[in-house]
Each structure stands twice: as structure tokens, then as C-alpha cells.
Amino acid sequence: MLRSFLKAFGLDWLLPVPFQTLSAENTYALMQKNSLILVDVRKPDEWHNTGIPKNSRGVTLSDDGFAEAILKLTNNNKTKCIALTCHAGSRSKEAAFKLHNAGFKNLISVDGGIVNWIEAELPTIFEIK
């Protein structure tokens, strides 16, 4: 409630963010340890243009059942670590706030999104799961 109040007055920057921001490289390293689920929150046409990070899941942020779809990916475990990526980082932060408000605890926003992922030459795929 306080977050909504402060946001209405443009003061939400005063609150700590309920997620971490990690580089694409650090996110990928955690993926290799099976420490997180990576979710690409962009729209399907964007996935088809650039691909999505290998071993990630595509769940569109603007879909009505976004939080429920993420809950299903985690087998109803809201403490499972979830990393979120988008094109350049804005929507992944929005998704992290949305999931935090739905009770998820361990959230990461991938800094720079798929742009930084590709620049780091990390693996992508065009076959969307």
C-alpha cells in the first residue's frame, strides 16, 4: 500500500527494490548451477526476432495470467529463485514488482535484458518452449 501511495506521487524511488539486478553473465552462471528459473517476459514476436536465452521459458508479462503461469513454473514454490529478462531491462523490473506483489520472494532482473545477453555471446534459441 505504501508503495502505491509513493508511486502516485512519484516518490517510489524512496523504497528499496524487492529484487536483485544481475548481469547476463552472472545470471547465466546461476542457471548452470540449476539455482534459478529464467523467464523471458517479452511478447512472442520479440522472441522470434531475437531468440530467447537457452533453457529459459517465455511468459509474456502483459498476459492476464502472468503470475499464475510463473507459479506453475515453480511448482507452487514462491521462494524459488526467478530471473526475469526482457529487451533492455524495463519490463523485467516491472515483472519483478508484479511478482513481488503476488508474494514471490527471490527475484532477479537481468540487467540490459536480451540485448546484454546477446552482447555477452550467451546462448539463445529460436525454438520457444
N, C-alpha and C positions, 0 to 999 in steps of 0.2 A: 504494500500500500504506500509506504514511504517512497519507494522507487517511482511509482506512478505520479505521486504528488510532485516530486522534484523534477521529473521529466516534463510535466505540464508547464513548469516554469523555467525549463531549460537548465536545470541545476543537477541533472542526474550524473554529471561528471564528478560530483562530490562523493558518490558512493563507490565502494570497491566493486570491481567486476567479479562476477561469480564464476569465472573461468580463467584458464591459463592461455597464453598465446605462445605457440611454439613454432619454430621454423619448420619448413617442409622436411629438411634433413633429420631433425630430431624426432618429428612425428613418424617418419619412415623407420627410424631406428627402433622406436617403441613398437611399431607394427611387427617388426621382425621378431620381437620377443613375445608376441601374442598378448601384449599388455593393453591393447585398445581396439575399438572398432572405428574405422574411418568411414565417415558418411559425407558424400558429395551432395550438397543441398541445392545445386543449380537445377535448371529445367532440362528435360530430355534433349531438346535441340542443342543446348550448350554442350551436353555430354558427347553428342555425336560430332560436334565440331572439333573438340579438343581431346576427346577421350576423358576417362576418369582415372584416378590413381588405381594402380593394380591392387587387387584384394580389398577394394572399398565397396561400399554399397551406395546406390543412388536413391535418395529420398528427397523429393522436391519440397523445399521449405514452404512454398505457397499452397501446398495441398492441405485440405481440411484436416486430414488425419495424420499430420506430420508427427506429433508427439507420440501418438499411438503406434505408428509404424516403427519409430525408434524403440519404443518399449518392447515391441515384438522382436526386434533385432537383438535386444539384450536379454531375452527370455525373462522379461518382467523384473530385471535387476537394475534399479535406478542408481546403483552405486558403481556399475560397470563404467570404465573409462571410455568416453566417446570423443573422438576428434572430428571436427567439422571443417569442411573446406567448401569454397565457392570459387568465383572467378578471381577476386583480388583480396578478399577478406571481410567485406562489409556484411554480406548475408550470413557468413559463418558466425559472426558475432551476434547478429540478430537471432539466429537459430539457437545459439548458446543461451541467450537470455530467455527465449521461449521455453527451452528445455529446463532451465533452472526454475522457472516459474511453475513448471509441471512436476517439480520435485527431483529432477536428476541432479546428481552431486558432483561427479568427476568429469568436467567438460574442458575441452581444448578447442581453441580456434587456430587453424593453420594460418600463420602469417603469410599474407600475399597470395593465398589460395592456389589455384591450379597454375597461375602464372609463375609463381615461385617454384612450384613443384616441377614444372617443365624446364624452367631455367636451371634447376639443380640436376637435371637429367635423371630424375627418378622415374621408375616405370609407370607407364599408363597403358590402358587398354581401351579398345573401342567396342568390345562386347560387354554390354551393360547388364549387370545382374539385378 
